[in-house]
Amino acid sequence: MTFLNLEWYWWLIIVILLAIAILLKIKFIQWWNGRQYDKKKEQHGKWGDEE
């Protein structure tokens, strides 16, 4: 069985790799947002950065 000239197992591998990439991207975005939050919290109260 082929679809776009690729066997079914290649499509399975592609789908698995895409799922892993999406999960890693979500983890990275959560880590990055937490890092930015910590940086902003750290700067709060310093002279020149008060809002």
Buried (B, 14 or more C-beta within 10 A) or exposed (E): EEEEEEEEEEBEEEEEEEEEEEEEEEEEEEEEEEEEEEEEEEEEEEEEEEE
